Amino acid sequence: MNVTELNLSDRCEHFSCPERSGSPAVYILLYVCSAAVVLLTVCGNLLVIISVVHFKQLHTPTNMLVLSLAVSDFLVGAFVMPLMLIWSIETCWIFGKIFCTVFWFIGSFVTIISIYNIALIAVDRYLALSHPFFYMNRVSVTISCIVIVFDWCVVVTYVLALIYFNGNFTGFVMCPGECLLYPNEVWFITNLVFSFIFPLSVIIILYSRVFLIAKKHATAIRELNNHTRPQTQKITSHSMKSERKAAKVLGILVAVFVACLLPYYICSLLGSVTAIQAAIFEILVMVLYLNSTINPVIYALFYPWFRRCIKLIITLQIFQTDSALINVLT
């Protein structure tokens, strides 16, 4: 038994789950609200997944990244949120060590894969706006899928290593009613760089460039609109508008994600220096996971094709012959 395990053992002797306070009606309300959030997250992202997979017109490199993000958000709603919400309501981990390990594995995985999906979206928008001819000729659905699969494999390998070398697979001492992962200093720094500093730097730098390019495109479009132009210029103008609109919508998605992500990582960083109340940390974790609930709402608000797809799915028209060929973009 190492020093860390001894310290954890000493602490476990004084640890016990706090007794629940409040009326049964309050707990029923909390569970009903939690179930509603989980259901909204699962169903919303499932609609995105079905839409992109089913309708062939939506099979684009960018939408493959949106699909990857929706899958990770679906996993949050299906496997992470229920355990996290019950843990918060009961103020005690009641699922045992095996589920604790599974919880940390899936939770860490979907958090990291989500931020890398957002980083890939930033790369996609940057290439589409700054190198349009290269993007049209070289970036295909197949290439996008290969990159996504590689990304998922790397993150799975990383999270397995993170949990393995921090003890959860090798006799990690866990207090009854508690489910916490204690990375050592090396892994803390490694995790900070791999899952936060590097991808967030990519997102901020590339979307700053996307914003500047979009402004130049807007100026160019205005100049084209002020003159009589041949058909080729009209096509170019329409293409530029489409890419700018896509960059704007995905920029909102990125901004909301970063807003949900930053407080959690800042709290995690400060937690290594000063004491952070468990209740505050739990709230920030839930804010991070609630981003998975918000994303489908963003799609519904800003993507007309998604609203059309929802209508077709709910009315079961997707089961009709050749429904995959329905035009959902007009």
C-alpha positions in Angstrom: 0.0 0.0 0.0 1.5 3.3 -1.0 1.4 6.7 0.8 -1.6 7.9 -1.1 -3.6 4.7 -0.2 -2.7 5.2 3.4 -3.9 8.8 3.4 -7.1 7.7 1.7 -7.6 4.9 4.3 -7.2 7.3 7.2 -9.7 9.7 5.6 -12.2 6.8 5.0 -12.3 6.0 8.7 -14.0 9.4 9.3 -16.1 9.4 6.1 -19.8 8.7 6.1 -22.6 9.7 3.8 -24.6 12.7 5.1 -28.2 12.1 6.0 -30.7 13.4 3.5 -32.6 16.5 4.7 -35.9 17.9 3.3 -39.3 16.6 2.6 -40.0 13.6 0.3 -41.8 15.9 -2.1 -38.6 17.8 -2.7 -36.7 14.7 -3.6 -39.5 13.5 -5.9 -39.4 16.9 -7.6 -35.6 16.7 -8.0 -35.8 13.2 -9.5 -38.6 14.3 -11.9 -36.6 17.3 -13.1 -33.5 15.1 -13.4 -35.4 12.6 -15.5 -36.7 15.4 -17.7 -33.1 16.7 -18.3 -31.8 13.2 -19.1 -34.7 12.5 -21.4 -34.3 15.8 -23.2 -30.5 15.2 -23.6 -31.0 11.6 -24.9 -33.9 12.3 -27.3 -32.4 15.6 -28.6 -29.1 14.1 -29.5 -30.8 10.9 -30.8 -32.7 13.1 -33.2 -29.5 14.7 -34.4 -27.9 11.2 -34.9 -30.8 9.9 -36.8 -31.1 13.0 -39.0 -27.4 13.0 -40.1 -27.2 9.2 -40.5 -30.5 8.8 -42.4 -30.7 11.7 -44.8 -28.0 11.4 -47.5 -28.1 15.1 -48.2 -26.6 15.7 -44.8 -23.6 13.5 -45.4 -21.0 16.2 -45.4 -17.6 16.4 -43.7 -18.9 19.1 -41.3 -22.0 17.1 -40.4 -19.9 14.1 -39.7 -18.2 16.2 -37.0 -21.7 17.3 -35.7 -22.6 13.6 -35.7 -19.6 12.7 -33.6 -20.4 15.5 -31.1 -24.0 14.3 -30.9 -22.9 10.7 -30.2 -20.7 11.9 -27.3 -23.5 14.1 -26.0 -25.9 11.1 -26.3 -23.4 9.1 -24.1 -23.4 11.8 -21.6 -27.2 11.8 -21.3 -27.5 8.0 -21.3 -24.6 7.0 -19.0 -23.1 9.9 -17.1 -26.0 12.3 -16.3 -28.2 9.7 -14.5 -25.4 8.6 -12.2 -24.2 12.2 -11.6 -27.7 13.5 -10.8 -28.5 10.6 -8.4 -25.1 11.2 -6.7 -25.9 14.9 -6.3 -29.4 14.3 -5.0 -28.5 11.5 -2.6 -25.2 13.3 -1.6 -23.6 9.9 -1.6 -22.2 7.5 -4.2 -24.4 4.4 -3.9 -23.3 2.3 -6.9 -20.0 0.8 -5.7 -16.4 0.8 -7.0 -17.0 -0.9 -10.4 -19.6 1.6 -11.4 -17.4 4.4 -10.1 -14.6 3.3 -12.4 -17.1 3.0 -15.3 -18.5 6.5 -14.4 -15.0 8.1 -14.4 -14.0 6.3 -17.6 -17.1 7.4 -19.6 -17.3 10.8 -18.0 -13.6 11.6 -18.7 -13.9 10.1 -22.2 -17.0 12.1 -23.3 -15.6 15.3 -21.8 -12.3 15.0 -23.7 -13.8 13.7 -27.0 -16.3 16.6 -26.9 -13.7 19.2 -26.7 -11.7 17.5 -29.5 -14.8 17.4 -31.6 -15.2 21.1 -31.1 -11.5 21.6 -32.0 -12.0 19.5 -35.2 -15.1 21.7 -36.0 -12.8 24.8 -35.7 -10.3 23.2 -38.0 -13.0 22.3 -40.5 -14.4 25.9 -40.6 -10.9 27.4 -40.8 -10.1 25.2 -43.8 -13.5 25.8 -45.5 -13.1 29.6 -45.3 -9.3 30.1 -45.7 -8.6 27.3 -48.2 -12.0 26.7 -50.0 -10.5 25.0 -53.1 -8.4 22.6 -51.0 -11.3 21.9 -48.7 -13.7 21.1 -51.6 -11.1 18.9 -53.4 -9.4 17.1 -50.5 -11.8 17.1 -47.5 -14.4 14.4 -48.0 -16.8 12.5 -45.8 -14.4 9.5 -45.8 -11.5 11.6 -44.7 -13.7 13.2 -42.0 -14.8 9.8 -40.7 -11.2 8.5 -40.6 -10.1 11.5 -38.6 -13.0 11.1 -36.2 -12.3 7.3 -35.6 -8.6 8.1 -35.1 -9.6 10.8 -32.6 -11.9 8.5 -30.6 -9.3 5.7 -30.5 -6.6 8.1 -29.2 -8.9 9.5 -26.5 -10.1 6.0 -25.4 -6.4 4.9 -25.1 -5.5 8.1 -23.1 -8.4 7.8 -20.7 -7.6 4.1 -20.0 -4.0 5.1 -19.3 -5.2 7.9 -17.0 -7.4 5.7 -14.9 -5.0 2.7 -14.9 -2.0 4.7 -13.7 -4.0 6.5 -11.1 -5.1 3.3 -9.4 -8.7 2.5 -10.2 -7.6 -0.7 -11.9 -4.9 -1.7 -9.4 -6.4 -1.7 -5.9 -7.4 1.9 -5.6 -8.7 2.6 -2.0 -12.2 4.3 -2.3 -14.2 5.4 0.7 -17.7 3.9 0.9 -20.2 6.4 -0.5 -17.5 8.4 -2.4 -16.4 8.3 -6.0 -13.3 10.4 -6.7 -10.3 10.1 -8.9 -7.0 11.4 -7.5 -4.4 11.9 -10.3 -0.8 12.3 -9.3 1.0 15.6 -10.2 2.4 14.2 -13.5 -1.0 13.0 -14.7 -2.6 16.2 -13.5 -0.3 18.4 -15.6 -0.6 15.9 -18.6 -4.4 15.9 -18.4 -4.5 19.7 -18.1 -2.4 20.0 -21.3 -4.0 17.2 -23.3 -7.7 17.8 -22.4 -7.8 21.5 -22.0 -4.8 23.8 -22.9 -4.0 22.3 -26.3 -7.5 21.8 -27.7 -8.8 25.1 -26.3 -5.8 27.0 -27.8 -6.6 25.4 -31.2 -10.3 26.4 -30.8 -9.5 30.0 -29.8 -6.7 30.6 -32.4 -8.6 29.1 -35.4 -12.0 30.7 -34.6 -10.2 34.0 -34.2 -8.9 33.5 -37.7 -12.4 32.3 -38.9 -13.9 35.5 -37.5 -11.4 37.7 -39.4 -11.8 35.7 -42.6 -15.6 35.9 -42.3 -15.4 39.7 -42.0 -13.3 39.9 -45.2 -15.8 37.7 -47.0 -18.6 40.0 -45.9 -16.8 43.0 -47.3 -16.1 41.1 -50.5 -19.8 40.1 -50.9 -20.9 43.7 -50.4 -18.6 44.9 -53.1 -19.8 42.1 -55.4 -23.4 43.1 -54.7 -22.7 46.7 -55.7 -21.6 45.7 -59.3 -23.1 43.8 -62.1 -21.4 40.4 -62.1 -21.3 37.3 -64.2 -22.8 34.0 -63.1 -19.5 32.6 -61.7 -19.2 35.5 -59.3 -22.8 34.9 -58.2 -21.9 31.3 -57.4 -18.8 32.4 -55.5 -20.9 35.0 -53.5 -23.5 32.3 -52.6 -20.8 29.9 -51.6 -19.1 32.5 -49.4 -22.4 33.3 -47.7 -23.1 29.6 -47.0 -19.7 29.1 -45.4 -20.0 32.2 -43.3 -23.5 31.1 -42.1 -22.1 27.7 -41.2 -19.2 29.3 -39.4 -21.6 31.6 -37.5 -23.8 28.8 -36.3 -20.9 26.5 -35.3 -19.3 29.5 -33.7 -22.3 29.8 -31.4 -21.9 26.1 -30.6 -18.2 26.5 -29.8 -18.9 29.6 -27.7 -21.5 27.9 -25.6 -19.3 24.8 -25.1 -16.3 26.9 -24.0 -18.6 28.9 -21.6 -19.7 25.6 -20.0 -16.2 24.1 -20.0 -14.1 27.0 -18.6 -15.6 27.2 -15.1 -15.1 23.4 -14.6 -11.4 23.5 -15.6 -10.6 26.7 -13.8 -12.2 25.2 -10.6 -10.2 22.0 -11.2 -7.0 24.0 -11.5 -7.7 26.1 -8.4 -8.7 22.9 -6.6 -5.1 21.7 -6.7 -4.0 24.9 -4.9 -6.9 25.8 -2.6 -9.9 24.0 -1.2 -13.0 24.1 -3.3 -16.4 23.2 -1.8 -17.7 19.9 -3.1 -21.1 21.5 -3.8 -19.6 24.2 -6.1 -17.6 21.6 -8.0 -20.7 19.4 -8.5 -22.6 22.4 -9.9 -19.8 23.2 -12.4 -19.6 19.5 -13.4 -23.4 19.6 -14.1 -23.0 22.8 -16.1 -20.4 21.1 -18.2 -22.6 18.1 -18.8 -25.7 20.3 -19.5 -23.9 21.5 -22.6 -25.0 18.1 -24.1 -28.6 19.1 -23.5 -28.1 22.6 -25.0 -26.4 21.5 -28.2 -29.6 20.0 -29.9 -31.5 23.2 -28.9 -28.9 25.2 -30.8 -29.3 23.0 -33.8 -33.1 23.4 -33.6 -32.8 27.2 -33.3 -30.3 27.8 -36.1 -30.6 24.9 -38.5 -33.8 24.8 -40.6 -32.8 21.3 -41.9 -32.8 20.0 -38.4 -36.3 21.2 -37.7 -37.4 19.6 -41.0 -35.7 16.3 -40.0 -37.5 16.4 -36.6 -40.8 16.7 -38.4 -40.1 13.8 -40.7 -38.8 11.6 -37.9 -41.7 12.3 -35.5 -44.3 11.7 -38.3 -42.5 8.5 -39.1 -42.0 9.5 -42.8 -38.4 8.2 -42.5 -39.8 4.7 -42.9 -41.2 5.5 -46.3 -39.4 4.2 -49.4 -36.5 6.5 -50.5 -37.1 8.8 -47.5 -33.3 9.1 -47.2 -33.3 11.1 -50.5 -35.8 13.7 -49.3 -34.4 17.2 -49.7 -34.2 18.7 -46.2 -32.0 21.7 -47.1 -34.6 23.8 -48.9 
